[in-house]
């Protein structure tokens, strides 16, 4: 793929043509593609998967033998994770191909054959191999398939909802509901209803059969996705290689966004929370990014209340992370949580004070800028920013008294500063200077600015 890159539609079309001619050879070719993505150099026959191996259906033993051959000159770098342009192109093509395999494969192959059932154990065995590059390529393939399954499942559920509405309409037209029947004519009307039901039964039967068919297909796709989660994700999100753990988190975040009804729960959310304490900064950063991306959807926030109460202290600790990028991301995430911090459920006053102090301490500029953003949010938070959980009476009372609605904890010194809209313009400019520049010497300037207050 690296030396002769092809488009993913072209690869998929060629593979489907192969499937129609010889299924086992097509399966061997697609499994060998995983090896070629891990090791894009010329292969010998003994380094590829054969149709005999597919028919024997002993993936663990076959992969173990292949790894012994591949380990002789296994590449040290993972090509699909490299930052150069050819590698990026290879990865995009590779991931898109696997999504197409799951989402564009004809129904007769997807539902009526054991093609995908056979493929999962092979990907599981390769994703757990001792060769790092093979683990990465197999994991990418497995996660791409889940993306495709969820995409197809989303389309099926839309069709299912539409047909269920049609079926409900047909039932109403057929007179199944007879709530206003009187006792005198009940038998006669029941007989008429029965005759009418027989007359319309072919239409309703067709719709009911379609509902059953789509429900079965959706259940099958969900089960295939769950198998990948149980057999591959559970092992790879704790992989020894940090990039595999990071890939797993990103994939999980995507699944939650695409299929929240099934994936958005405490069981899956905990995987994100546990990796907030990962030993590698790349993984910690990915955890924060995935969490932040999901919580930007207001409808998901309620599902994360328990999660935040459990892991918010850990996120606060990450504000002092040894990696500056992680620390800055953690502070920005806490800044995002401030409007939701009613009654100090998530952030306590002392914790926020310690984070605000970072803006004036000797830290990396990006970290100090993030702390300045948090400081600015706390000082400039307007009454309109009060969370919806705040009572209407308290909001009206605060407006009547002419006081600012301090909805979050504040640094002790900052409590003495007058409301920003009535404070000297110098204080406002100073606060935003901290955010924009993070220049040295702002601590002295801050003392001078608030000295008279």
C-alpha positions as CSV (number, residue, x, y, z in Angstrom):
1,X,0.0,0.0,0.0
2,X,2.9,2.4,0.7
3,X,4.7,1.8,-2.6
4,X,1.5,1.6,-4.7
5,X,-1.2,3.5,-2.9
6,X,-4.7,2.9,-4.1
7,X,-8.0,4.6,-3.3
8,X,-10.2,2.9,-0.7
9,X,-13.1,2.6,-3.2
10,X,-10.8,0.8,-5.6
11,X,-9.5,-1.5,-3.0
12,X,-13.0,-2.3,-1.8
13,X,-14.3,-3.0,-5.3
14,X,-11.3,-5.3,-6.1
15,X,-12.0,-7.2,-2.8
16,X,-15.7,-7.6,-3.5
17,X,-14.9,-9.0,-7.0
18,X,-12.6,-11.5,-5.3
19,X,-15.3,-12.4,-2.8
20,X,-17.7,-13.3,-5.6
21,X,-15.1,-15.6,-7.2
22,X,-13.5,-17.3,-4.2
23,X,-14.5,-16.5,-0.6
24,X,-11.6,-18.2,1.3
25,X,-9.0,-16.5,-1.0
26,X,-10.7,-13.2,-0.5
27,X,-10.6,-13.6,3.2
28,X,-6.9,-14.5,3.0
29,X,-6.3,-11.4,1.0
30,X,-8.0,-9.1,3.4
31,X,-6.2,-10.6,6.4
32,X,-2.9,-10.3,4.5
33,X,-3.7,-6.6,4.0
34,X,-3.4,-6.1,7.7
35,X,0.1,-7.5,7.5
36,X,1.0,-5.3,4.6
37,X,-0.1,-2.2,6.5
38,X,2.2,-3.3,9.4
39,X,5.1,-4.1,7.1
40,X,4.9,-2.4,3.7
41,X,7.8,-4.3,2.1
42,X,7.8,-7.1,-0.5
43,X,6.5,-10.4,0.9
44,X,7.4,-14.0,0.4
45,X,4.7,-16.7,0.3
46,X,5.3,-17.8,3.8
47,X,4.7,-14.3,5.2
48,X,1.1,-14.1,4.0
49,X,-2.2,-15.7,5.0
50,X,-3.4,-18.4,2.7
51,X,-6.9,-19.7,1.9
52,X,-5.9,-23.0,3.6
53,X,-5.3,-21.1,6.8
54,X,-8.7,-19.5,6.5
55,X,-10.4,-22.9,5.9
56,X,-8.5,-24.5,8.8
57,X,-9.8,-21.6,11.0
58,X,-7.1,-21.7,13.6
59,X,-6.1,-18.0,13.7
60,X,-4.1,-18.1,17.0
61,X,-1.8,-20.9,15.7
62,X,-1.5,-19.3,12.2
63,X,-0.7,-15.9,13.6
64,X,1.9,-17.3,16.0
65,X,3.7,-18.9,13.1
66,X,3.5,-15.8,11.0
67,X,4.9,-13.7,13.8
68,X,8.0,-15.9,14.0
69,X,8.6,-15.2,10.3
70,X,7.8,-11.5,10.5
71,X,9.8,-10.9,13.7
72,X,13.1,-11.5,11.7
73,X,13.0,-8.1,10.1
74,X,10.1,-6.4,11.7
75,X,10.2,-2.6,11.3
76,X,10.8,-0.6,14.4
77,X,8.5,2.3,13.3
78,X,4.8,2.0,12.8
79,X,4.2,3.2,9.3
80,X,0.5,4.0,9.7
81,X,1.3,6.2,12.7
82,X,4.2,8.2,11.1
83,X,3.7,11.9,10.5
84,X,5.0,12.1,6.9
85,X,2.6,12.6,4.0
86,X,2.8,9.1,2.5
87,X,2.1,7.5,5.8
88,X,-0.8,9.7,6.5
89,X,-2.2,8.9,3.1
90,X,-1.8,5.2,3.7
91,X,-3.6,5.4,7.1
92,X,-6.5,7.3,5.7
93,X,-6.9,4.8,2.8
94,X,-6.5,1.9,5.2
95,X,-9.0,3.0,7.8
96,X,-11.6,4.1,5.1
97,X,-11.2,0.7,3.4
98,X,-12.2,-1.1,6.6
99,X,-15.1,1.2,7.2
100,X,-16.3,0.4,3.6
101,X,-15.9,-3.3,4.2
102,X,-18.4,-3.0,7.0
103,X,-20.8,-0.4,5.6
104,X,-20.9,-1.1,1.9
105,X,-20.7,-4.9,1.8
106,X,-23.9,-6.4,0.2
107,X,-26.4,-7.8,2.6
108,X,-25.9,-11.3,1.3
109,X,-22.3,-11.2,2.4
110,X,-22.9,-9.2,5.6
111,X,-25.8,-11.2,7.0
112,X,-26.0,-14.5,5.2
113,X,-22.3,-15.6,5.4
114,X,-19.9,-16.1,8.3
115,X,-17.4,-13.8,6.6
116,X,-17.3,-11.2,9.4
117,X,-17.6,-13.8,12.1
118,X,-14.5,-15.5,10.8
119,X,-12.6,-12.2,10.5
120,X,-13.0,-11.2,14.1
121,X,-10.8,-14.0,15.6
122,X,-8.0,-13.2,13.1
123,X,-8.0,-9.5,14.0
124,X,-8.1,-10.5,17.7
125,X,-5.1,-12.7,17.4
126,X,-3.1,-10.2,15.4
127,X,-4.1,-7.3,17.7
128,X,-2.6,-9.3,20.6
129,X,0.6,-10.3,18.8
130,X,4.1,-9.4,20.2
131,X,4.9,-7.4,17.0
132,X,4.0,-3.8,17.7
133,X,3.3,-2.8,14.1
134,X,1.0,-5.7,13.6
135,X,-1.0,-4.9,16.8
136,X,-1.5,-1.3,15.5
137,X,-2.7,-2.3,12.0
138,X,-5.0,-5.0,13.3
139,X,-6.5,-2.6,15.9
140,X,-7.1,0.1,13.3
141,X,-8.8,-2.5,11.1
142,X,-11.1,-3.7,13.9
143,X,-12.0,-0.2,15.0
144,X,-12.7,0.8,11.4
145,X,-15.1,-2.1,11.1
146,X,-17.0,-1.0,14.2
147,X,-17.4,2.5,12.7
148,X,-18.9,0.9,9.6
149,X,-21.2,-1.3,11.6
150,X,-22.5,1.6,13.6
151,X,-23.1,3.6,10.4
152,X,-25.1,0.8,8.8
153,X,-27.0,0.3,12.1
154,X,-27.9,4.0,12.2
155,X,-29.5,3.8,8.8
156,X,-31.3,0.6,9.7
157,X,-32.8,2.2,12.8
158,X,-34.1,5.1,10.8
159,X,-35.7,2.7,8.4
160,X,-37.1,0.7,11.3
161,X,-38.7,3.8,12.9
162,X,-40.3,4.7,9.6
163,X,-41.8,1.3,9.0
164,X,-43.0,1.0,12.5
165,X,-44.9,4.3,12.0
166,X,-46.4,2.9,8.8
167,X,-47.4,-0.3,10.7
168,X,-49.1,1.7,13.4
169,X,-51.0,3.6,10.9
170,X,-52.2,0.4,9.2
171,X,-53.3,-1.0,12.5
172,X,-55.4,2.1,13.2
173,X,-57.0,1.9,9.7
174,X,-57.9,-1.7,10.1
175,X,-60.0,-0.9,13.2
176,X,-58.0,-2.9,15.7
177,X,-58.7,-0.4,18.4
178,X,-62.5,-0.6,19.3
179,X,-62.6,1.3,22.6
180,X,-66.1,2.8,22.1
181,X,-67.9,-0.5,21.2
182,X,-71.2,-0.9,23.0
183,X,-72.1,-4.2,24.5
184,X,-75.1,-4.7,22.1
185,X,-73.2,-4.6,18.8
186,X,-69.8,-5.8,20.1
187,X,-70.0,-9.2,18.4
188,X,-71.1,-7.8,15.1
189,X,-68.5,-5.1,15.0
190,X,-65.9,-7.6,16.1
191,X,-66.7,-9.8,13.2
192,X,-66.6,-6.8,10.8
193,X,-63.2,-5.9,12.3
194,X,-62.0,-9.4,11.8
195,X,-63.0,-9.4,8.1
196,X,-61.3,-6.0,7.7
197,X,-58.3,-7.4,9.4
198,X,-58.1,-10.2,6.9
199,X,-58.6,-7.9,4.0
200,X,-55.6,-5.7,5.1
201,X,-53.5,-8.4,6.6
202,X,-51.2,-8.8,3.6
203,X,-50.0,-5.2,3.9
204,X,-49.6,-5.4,7.7
205,X,-47.9,-8.8,7.4
206,X,-45.4,-7.3,4.9
207,X,-44.7,-4.4,7.2
208,X,-44.4,-6.7,10.3
209,X,-42.0,-9.0,8.5
210,X,-39.9,-6.0,7.5
211,X,-39.8,-4.8,11.1
212,X,-38.7,-8.3,12.2
213,X,-36.1,-8.4,9.4
214,X,-34.6,-4.9,10.2
215,X,-34.6,-5.7,14.0
216,X,-32.7,-8.9,13.4
217,X,-30.2,-7.1,11.2
218,X,-29.7,-4.4,13.7
219,X,-29.2,-6.9,16.5
220,X,-26.6,-8.8,14.4
221,X,-24.7,-5.6,13.7
222,X,-24.8,-4.6,17.4
223,X,-23.5,-8.1,18.4
224,X,-20.6,-7.9,15.9
225,X,-19.7,-4.5,17.4
226,X,-19.9,-5.8,20.9
227,X,-17.7,-8.8,20.0
228,X,-15.0,-6.4,18.7
229,X,-15.3,-4.4,21.9
230,X,-15.0,-7.4,24.2
231,X,-12.3,-9.3,22.3
232,X,-10.2,-6.4,21.0
233,X,-10.9,-3.1,22.7
234,X,-10.8,-4.4,26.2
235,X,-7.2,-5.7,25.6
236,X,-6.0,-2.8,23.5
237,X,-7.0,0.1,25.6
238,X,-4.6,-1.3,28.2
239,X,-1.9,-2.1,25.6
240,X,1.8,-1.6,26.5
241,X,2.1,0.8,23.5
242,X,0.8,4.3,24.3
243,X,-0.4,5.0,20.8
244,X,-2.6,1.9,20.8
245,X,-4.2,3.1,24.1
246,X,-4.7,6.5,22.6
247,X,-6.2,5.1,19.4
248,X,-8.6,3.0,21.5
249,X,-9.8,6.1,23.5
250,X,-10.4,8.0,20.3
251,X,-12.3,5.1,18.8
252,X,-14.5,4.8,21.9
253,X,-15.3,8.5,21.9
254,X,-16.4,8.2,18.2
255,X,-18.6,5.2,19.0
256,X,-20.3,7.1,21.9
257,X,-21.0,10.0,19.6
258,X,-22.3,7.8,16.8
259,X,-24.4,5.4,18.9
260,X,-25.0,6.9,22.4
261,X,-28.1,4.8,23.0
262,X,-26.0,1.7,23.2
263,X,-22.4,2.9,24.1
264,X,-23.1,5.9,26.4
265,X,-23.1,4.3,29.8
266,X,-21.0,4.0,32.9
267,X,-19.3,0.8,31.8
268,X,-17.8,2.5,28.7
269,X,-17.3,5.9,30.4
270,X,-15.1,4.4,33.1
271,X,-12.5,3.4,30.4
272,X,-12.0,7.1,29.7
273,X,-11.8,7.9,33.4
274,X,-9.2,5.3,34.2
275,X,-6.9,6.5,31.5
276,X,-6.8,10.0,32.9
277,X,-4.1,8.5,35.2
278,X,-2.2,6.8,32.4
279,X,1.6,7.0,32.6
280,X,2.0,8.4,29.2
281,X,1.1,12.1,28.5
282,X,-0.3,11.3,25.0
283,X,-3.0,9.0,26.5
284,X,-3.8,11.5,29.3
285,X,-4.2,14.2,26.7
286,X,-6.5,12.1,24.5
287,X,-8.7,11.2,27.5
288,X,-9.3,14.9,28.2
289,X,-9.9,15.7,24.6
290,X,-12.4,12.8,24.2
291,X,-14.2,13.8,27.4
292,X,-14.3,17.5,26.4
293,X,-15.7,16.7,22.9
294,X,-18.5,14.6,24.3
295,X,-19.5,17.0,27.1
296,X,-19.9,19.8,24.5
297,X,-23.2,18.0,23.7
298,X,-25.6,19.2,26.4
299,X,-27.7,16.1,26.1
300,X,-24.8,13.9,27.2
301,X,-24.0,15.9,30.3
302,X,-26.5,14.2,32.5
303,X,-24.9,10.8,31.7
304,X,-21.6,12.1,33.0
305,X,-22.7,13.5,36.3
306,X,-21.6,10.4,38.3
307,X,-18.5,10.2,36.2
308,X,-17.5,13.8,37.0
309,X,-18.1,13.5,40.7
310,X,-15.8,10.5,40.7
311,X,-13.0,11.8,38.4
312,X,-13.1,15.5,38.8
313,X,-10.5,15.5,41.6
314,X,-8.2,13.7,39.2
315,X,-8.8,16.3,36.5
316,X,-8.0,19.0,39.0
317,X,-4.7,17.3,39.9
318,X,-3.9,17.2,36.2
319,X,-3.8,21.0,36.2
320,X,-0.3,20.5,37.7
321,X,0.6,17.7,35.3
322,X,4.3,17.4,34.5
323,X,3.4,17.6,30.8
324,X,2.5,21.2,30.0
325,X,0.1,20.3,27.2
326,X,-1.9,18.0,29.5
327,X,-1.9,20.6,32.3
328,X,-3.2,23.3,29.9
329,X,-5.9,21.0,28.5
330,X,-7.0,20.0,32.1
331,X,-7.4,23.7,33.1
332,X,-9.4,24.5,30.0
333,X,-11.7,21.6,30.7
334,X,-12.2,22.8,34.2
335,X,-13.0,26.2,32.8
336,X,-15.6,24.5,30.6
337,X,-17.1,22.9,33.7
338,X,-17.4,26.2,35.7
339,X,-21.0,27.1,34.4
340,X,-22.1,23.6,35.6
341,X,-20.6,23.9,39.0
342,X,-23.8,24.7,40.9
343,X,-23.4,24.4,44.7
344,X,-19.7,23.6,44.3
345,X,-20.6,20.0,43.3
346,X,-17.5,19.6,41.1
347,X,-15.0,22.3,42.0
348,X,-14.5,23.5,45.6
349,X,-13.4,27.0,46.3
350,X,-9.9,26.0,47.6
351,X,-9.3,23.9,44.4
352,X,-10.2,26.9,42.1
353,X,-8.0,29.2,44.2
354,X,-5.0,26.9,43.7
355,X,-5.6,26.8,39.9
356,X,-5.9,30.6,39.7
357,X,-2.5,30.9,41.4
358,X,-1.0,29.1,38.5
359,X,-1.6,32.2,36.3
360,X,0.9,34.1,38.5
361,X,3.5,31.3,39.1
362,X,6.4,30.1,37.1
363,X,4.8,27.8,34.6
364,X,4.8,27.3,30.9
365,X,3.1,30.1,29.0
366,X,0.3,27.9,27.7
367,X,-0.5,26.6,31.2
368,X,-0.5,30.2,32.6
369,X,-2.7,31.3,29.7
370,X,-5.2,28.5,30.5
371,X,-5.2,29.5,34.1
372,X,-5.8,33.1,33.1
373,X,-8.8,32.0,31.1
374,X,-10.2,30.3,34.1
375,X,-9.5,33.3,36.3
376,X,-11.2,35.6,33.8
377,X,-14.2,33.3,33.6
378,X,-14.6,33.4,37.3
379,X,-14.3,37.2,37.6
380,X,-16.4,38.1,34.6
381,X,-19.1,35.4,35.0
382,X,-22.4,37.3,34.5
383,X,-25.7,36.6,36.2
384,X,-26.9,35.1,32.9
385,X,-24.3,32.4,33.3
386,X,-26.0,31.0,36.4
387,X,-26.8,27.3,35.8
388,X,-30.4,26.5,35.1
389,X,-30.5,24.6,38.4
390,X,-30.3,27.9,40.3
391,X,-33.7,28.9,41.6
392,X,-35.6,31.7,39.8
393,X,-36.2,33.4,43.2
394,X,-32.5,33.6,44.0
395,X,-31.7,35.0,40.5
396,X,-34.4,37.7,40.8
397,X,-33.3,38.6,44.3
398,X,-29.7,39.0,43.2
399,X,-30.8,41.3,40.3
400,X,-32.9,43.3,42.8
401,X,-30.0,43.7,45.2
402,X,-27.7,44.8,42.4
403,X,-25.1,42.1,43.2
404,X,-23.2,39.9,40.9
405,X,-24.3,36.3,40.7
406,X,-21.1,34.6,41.8
407,X,-21.9,31.0,40.8
408,X,-18.4,29.6,41.3
409,X,-15.7,29.8,43.9
410,X,-13.4,32.8,43.9
411,X,-9.9,33.5,45.0
412,X,-10.0,35.3,48.4
413,X,-8.3,38.5,47.0
414,X,-10.6,38.6,43.9
415,X,-13.7,38.6,46.2
416,X,-12.7,42.1,47.2
417,X,-12.5,43.4,43.6
418,X,-15.7,45.3,42.7
419,X,-17.8,43.9,39.8
420,X,-15.8,44.1,36.6
421,X,-18.4,46.3,34.8
422,X,-17.8,49.0,37.6
423,X,-14.1,48.4,38.1
424,X,-11.4,50.5,36.5
425,X,-10.7,49.6,33.0
426,X,-7.1,48.8,34.0
427,X,-8.3,45.7,35.9
428,X,-10.2,44.4,32.9
429,X,-7.3,44.9,30.6
430,X,-4.9,43.3,33.1
431,X,-7.0,40.2,33.3
432,X,-7.2,39.8,29.6
433,X,-3.5,40.5,29.3
434,X,-2.9,37.4,31.4
435,X,-5.0,35.4,29.1
436,X,-3.4,36.7,25.9
437,X,0.2,36.9,26.7
438,X,1.0,35.4,30.1
439,X,3.8,37.9,30.4
440,X,6.2,37.9,33.3
441,X,5.7,40.5,36.0
442,X,1.9,40.4,36.0
443,X,1.8,39.5,39.7
444,X,3.2,42.9,40.6
445,X,0.9,44.6,38.2
446,X,-2.1,42.8,39.7
447,X,-1.2,43.9,43.2
448,X,-0.9,47.5,42.0
449,X,-4.2,47.3,40.2
450,X,-6.2,46.1,43.2
451,X,-4.3,47.9,45.9
452,X,-7.0,50.5,46.4
453,X,-9.7,48.0,46.6
